[in-house]
Amino acid sequence: MKPMPTFAAFTRLLALGALLVLPTRALAATDPLPSWNDGPAKQAIVAFVNETTDQSSAKFVPPVERIATFDQDGTLWVSHPIYTQVMYCLDQVPKLVDKQPQLREVEPFKTVLSGDREAIAKLPMKALEKILVATLTGMSTDAFQAEVKAWLAKARDPRWHRPFTELTYQPMQEVLHYLRDNGYKTFIVTGGGQDFVRVYSDAVYGIPPEQVVGSAGVTKYEYDKNGMPFLIKEPKLLLNDDHAGKPEGIHLMIGQRPHAAFGNSTGDRQMLEYTKAGDGARLSMLVLHDDAAREYAYGLTQGLPDTTVGSFTQALYDEAKKAGWTVISIKSDWKRVFAFDQ
């Protein structure tokens, strides 16, 4: 029978085990983007951060100028088969019709109430705009926030059957954290509704409401029957934060040109152009949706199916290559797409 090891010998074994484990843990701890495959996209992000935060670098960016902007739909979370905010608006139609029964036989509300997904998917843009105006205005800002919070708590995506707020891209979440850990202020610059995104931006992305720039409507200051002041959402567009509206919104709401910008579609082109046109180190990146198995494949470029939601045209791809923007391939660059992926 072999003698039992002494306590000293046992602790030496534990120490040896710790030494065997430490390199792996240390390696994981030093990798700020563990959900990314090593490649040009990941290397571009890491190189940009290293160069702009090293005081000895010619590309050093003072902390006060470290601004990074991110589109949301298709860049930070899933936008297919239809934008999350549009899903919200469609789900609000029954409530709207209960309050205004005369709309029951009026298009496009009649089609939405039918539940016919194919017919709903074929609704023209003008019809969708009519639904958006009817369901996003005419109430106080406080009432709207409460409605959105209640919807997000119970709504589920039809493919993964998870809350929409769980369908954020883990690799992009890591980029947000990595930039903030290195003194960058991160902003969402979205074509979606500013008031809608502000409801959950802090909880989902760690981006406070005041750092969300989006399409915004006019609000009007009024008093309720008890004399308490409130803001009511009016059916008038103040800022269309898409295409050229994105750099215009950045100037209006942020006041500084970003040093880094991330998008995924033609609606982000001007934001990336505006970012890249600045002096010094600049990073412009586009997410290409080319993984139908783990997420979706669409865009039109690279032989991908065409889409009206988040179009990534061949012209945009060609401009990216010519201008030195980095195209992120979900299929090639991301080890996993969502936090819940194995």
RAWO-V672993 format. One record per pair of residues at least 4 apart in sequence whose C-alpha atoms are under 7 Angstrom apart, sorted by sequence separation. I is the first residue (numbers start at 1). J is the second residue. D is the distance in Angstrom with one decimal. If there is no record, write none. Layout:
{{I;J;D} {I;J;D}}
This chain:
{{5;9;5.9} {6;10;6.2} {7;11;6.2} {8;12;6.3} {9;13;6.3} {10;14;6.4} {11;15;6.1} {12;16;6.1} {13;17;6.1} {14;18;6.2} {15;19;6.2} {16;20;6.3} {17;21;6.3} {18;22;5.9} {21;25;6.5} {22;26;5.8} {23;27;6.0} {24;28;6.3} {25;29;6.1} {26;30;6.2} {27;31;6.4} {38;42;6.0} {39;43;6.0} {40;44;5.9} {41;45;6.5} {42;46;6.3} {43;47;5.9} {44;48;6.0} {45;49;6.3} {46;50;6.1} {47;51;6.0} {48;52;6.0} {49;53;6.0} {50;54;6.1} {61;65;6.4} {62;66;6.7} {71;75;5.7} {72;76;4.8} {73;77;5.6} {74;78;5.2} {79;83;4.8} {82;86;6.8} {83;87;6.5} {84;88;6.3} {85;89;6.3} {86;90;6.2} {87;91;6.2} {88;92;6.4} {89;93;6.7} {92;96;6.3} {93;97;6.1} {94;98;6.2} {95;99;6.5} {96;100;6.1} {97;101;5.0} {106;110;5.6} {107;111;6.4} {108;112;6.5} {109;113;6.2} {110;114;6.3} {116;120;6.2} {117;121;6.0} {118;122;6.4} {119;123;6.7} {123;127;6.0} {124;128;6.5} {125;129;6.1} {126;130;6.3} {127;131;6.5} {128;132;6.2} {129;133;6.1} {130;134;6.2} {131;135;6.1} {132;136;5.7} {133;137;5.9} {139;143;6.3} {140;144;6.3} {141;145;6.2} {142;146;6.3} {143;147;6.2} {144;148;6.3} {145;149;6.2} {146;150;6.2} {147;151;6.2} {148;152;6.1} {149;153;6.2} {150;154;6.8} {151;155;5.7} {157;161;4.9} {162;166;6.6} {169;173;6.3} {170;174;6.3} {171;175;6.5} {172;176;6.3} {173;177;6.4} {174;178;5.9} {175;179;6.0} {176;180;6.2} {177;181;6.0} {178;182;6.4} {179;183;6.6} {180;184;4.7} {193;197;6.3} {194;198;6.1} {195;199;6.7} {197;201;5.8} {200;204;5.9} {201;205;5.4} {202;206;4.3} {207;211;6.3} {223;227;5.2} {224;228;5.4} {241;245;4.4} {242;246;5.2} {244;248;6.5} {245;249;5.8} {246;250;6.1} {247;251;6.2} {248;252;6.2} {249;253;5.8} {250;254;5.1} {251;255;4.5} {264;268;6.7} {268;272;6.4} {269;273;6.2} {270;274;5.9} {271;275;6.2} {272;276;6.1} {273;277;6.1} {291;295;5.7} {292;296;4.0} {300;304;4.7} {307;311;5.6} {312;316;6.4} {313;317;6.4} {314;318;6.1} {315;319;6.2} {316;320;6.1} {317;321;6.4} {318;322;6.2} {319;323;5.8} {320;324;5.9} {321;325;6.1} {329;333;5.3} {330;334;5.3} {337;341;6.8} {5;10;6.2} {55;60;5.6} {61;66;6.5} {71;76;7.0} {72;77;6.3} {73;78;6.2} {74;79;5.0} {79;84;6.6} {104;109;6.4} {105;110;5.3} {123;128;6.7} {139;144;6.5} {156;161;5.2} {157;162;5.6} {179;184;5.1} {180;185;6.0} {201;206;6.5} {202;207;4.5} {223;228;5.2} {224;229;6.4} {240;245;5.7} {241;246;4.8} {250;255;6.4} {251;256;6.3} {263;268;5.4} {291;296;5.4} {292;297;4.6} {299;304;5.7} {300;305;5.2} {306;311;7.0} {320;325;4.7} {328;333;6.4} {336;341;6.2} {36;42;6.5} {51;57;5.9} {54;60;5.8} {73;79;5.0} {97;103;5.8} {103;109;6.5} {104;110;5.6} {156;162;5.0} {157;163;6.2} {180;186;6.9} {201;207;5.4} {202;208;4.6} {223;229;4.3} {276;282;5.5} {290;296;6.6} {291;297;5.1} {298;304;5.1} {299;305;6.0} {300;306;4.3} {320;326;6.8} {52;59;5.3} {53;60;5.6} {97;104;6.0} {156;163;4.6} {157;164;5.9} {201;208;6.2} {202;209;6.6} {222;229;5.6} {223;230;6.0} {275;282;6.6} {276;283;6.7} {289;296;6.1} {290;297;4.2} {297;304;6.4} {298;305;4.8} {299;306;5.3} {51;59;5.7} {52;60;4.0} {53;61;6.3} {111;119;6.9} {112;120;6.1} {155;163;6.0} {156;164;6.1} {201;209;6.4} {221;229;7.0} {222;230;5.5} {241;249;6.2} {276;284;6.4} {289;297;5.0} {290;298;6.4} {298;306;6.0} {299;307;6.0} {51;60;6.0} {52;61;4.9} {111;120;6.4} {221;230;5.9} {222;231;6.1} {275;284;6.9} {289;298;5.8} {298;307;6.3} {73;83;7.0} {176;186;6.8} {221;231;4.7} {289;299;6.9} {152;163;6.9} {198;209;4.6} {220;231;5.3} {221;232;6.6} {261;272;5.9} {299;310;6.9} {300;311;6.9} {301;312;6.2} {219;231;5.9} {220;232;5.2} {272;284;5.5} {299;311;4.8} {300;312;6.0} {301;313;5.1} {219;232;5.4} {220;233;6.7} {299;312;4.2} {300;313;5.3} {301;314;4.4} {198;212;6.4} {219;233;4.7} {220;234;6.9} {261;275;6.5} {299;313;6.1} {300;314;6.7} {218;233;6.3} {219;234;5.6} {260;275;6.6} {93;109;6.8} {217;233;6.9} {218;234;5.5} {259;275;6.1} {301;317;6.8} {217;234;6.6} {258;275;5.5} {194;212;6.6} {217;235;6.8} {218;236;5.5} {257;275;6.2} {94;113;6.8} {108;127;5.8} {194;213;6.0} {217;236;5.5} {218;237;6.1} {187;207;6.8} {194;214;4.1} {217;237;4.4} {218;238;5.5} {186;207;6.8} {193;214;5.5} {194;215;5.4} {216;237;6.3} {217;238;4.8} {90;112;6.8} {192;214;5.8} {193;215;4.8} {194;216;5.5} {216;238;5.4} {217;239;6.8} {259;281;6.8} {260;282;5.7} {261;283;6.3} {262;284;6.0} {263;285;6.4} {264;286;4.7} {188;211;6.5} {189;212;6.2} {190;213;6.4} {191;214;5.6} {192;215;5.7} {193;216;6.1} {216;239;5.1} {247;270;6.7} {259;282;4.8} {260;283;4.5} {261;284;5.0} {262;285;4.8} {263;286;4.8} {264;287;4.6} {187;211;4.9} {188;212;4.8} {189;213;4.7} {190;214;4.8} {191;215;5.5} {215;239;5.2} {216;240;6.8} {243;267;4.4} {247;271;5.3} {259;283;6.3} {260;284;5.8} {261;285;6.4} {262;286;5.8} {263;287;6.3} {264;288;6.3} {187;212;5.8} {188;213;6.0} {189;214;5.7} {215;240;4.7} {242;267;5.5} {243;268;5.8} {246;271;5.7} {215;241;4.5} {243;269;6.5} {244;270;5.5} {214;241;5.3} {243;270;5.8} {247;274;6.6} {173;205;6.9} {213;249;6.7} {165;204;6.5} {288;327;6.5} {290;329;6.6} {291;330;6.1} {213;253;6.8} {285;325;5.5} {286;326;6.3} {287;327;6.0} {288;328;5.7} {289;329;6.7} {290;330;6.1} {291;331;5.0} {284;325;5.0} {285;326;4.7} {286;327;4.8} {287;328;4.7} {288;329;5.1} {289;330;5.9} {290;331;5.9} {89;131;6.8} {284;326;6.4} {285;327;5.8} {286;328;5.8} {287;329;6.3} {288;330;6.3} {89;132;6.0} {92;135;6.4} {285;328;6.9} {294;337;7.0} {265;310;5.1} {266;311;6.1} {89;135;5.8} {264;310;6.9} {265;311;5.2} {266;312;5.8} {265;312;4.7} {264;312;6.9} {191;240;6.9} {149;199;6.9} {191;241;4.8} {266;316;6.5} {190;241;6.2} {191;242;4.7} {190;242;6.9} {145;199;6.2} {189;246;6.7} {78;167;6.0} {77;167;5.6} {78;168;6.6} {140;230;6.7} {141;231;5.8} {77;168;4.0} {140;231;5.5} {141;232;5.9} {76;168;5.6} {77;169;5.5} {140;232;4.1} {141;233;6.3} {76;169;5.7} {139;232;5.5} {140;233;5.9} {138;232;6.6} {139;233;5.7} {138;233;5.5} {76;172;6.1} {137;233;4.8} {138;234;5.8} {137;234;5.4} {137;235;5.6} {133;235;6.0} {68;184;6.6} {72;188;6.4} {66;183;6.7} {67;184;5.6} {68;185;6.2} {69;186;5.9} {70;187;6.1} {71;188;5.8} {66;184;4.6} {67;185;5.1} {68;186;4.9} {69;187;4.7} {70;188;4.8} {71;189;5.0} {72;190;5.6} {66;185;6.2} {67;186;6.2} {68;187;6.2} {69;188;5.7} {70;189;5.6} {71;190;4.9} {63;183;5.9} {69;189;6.1} {63;184;7.0} {53;182;7.0} {35;170;6.9} {36;171;6.2} {35;171;5.3} {33;171;6.8} {33;174;5.8} {32;174;7.0} {33;175;6.9} {32;178;6.1} {171;334;6.7} {171;337;6.8} {170;337;5.8} {169;337;5.4} {170;338;5.0} {169;338;5.1} {170;339;5.3} {168;338;6.4} {167;338;6.5} {75;263;5.6} {69;258;6.5} {75;264;5.6} {68;258;5.3} {74;264;6.1} {67;258;4.8} {68;259;6.0} {69;260;6.3} {70;261;5.8} {71;262;6.2} {67;259;5.7} {68;260;4.6} {69;261;4.7} {70;262;4.8} {71;263;5.1} {66;259;6.5} {67;260;6.8} {68;261;5.6} {69;262;6.4} {70;263;6.3} {75;287;6.2} {59;280;6.0} {59;281;5.6} {82;309;6.7} {52;281;6.9} {80;309;7.0} {74;310;6.7} {41;326;6.3} {41;328;5.9} {41;333;6.9} {39;333;6.8} {37;333;5.1} {36;333;5.7} {37;334;5.7} {36;334;4.6} {37;335;5.7} {35;334;6.0} {36;335;5.3} {35;335;5.1} {35;336;5.8}}
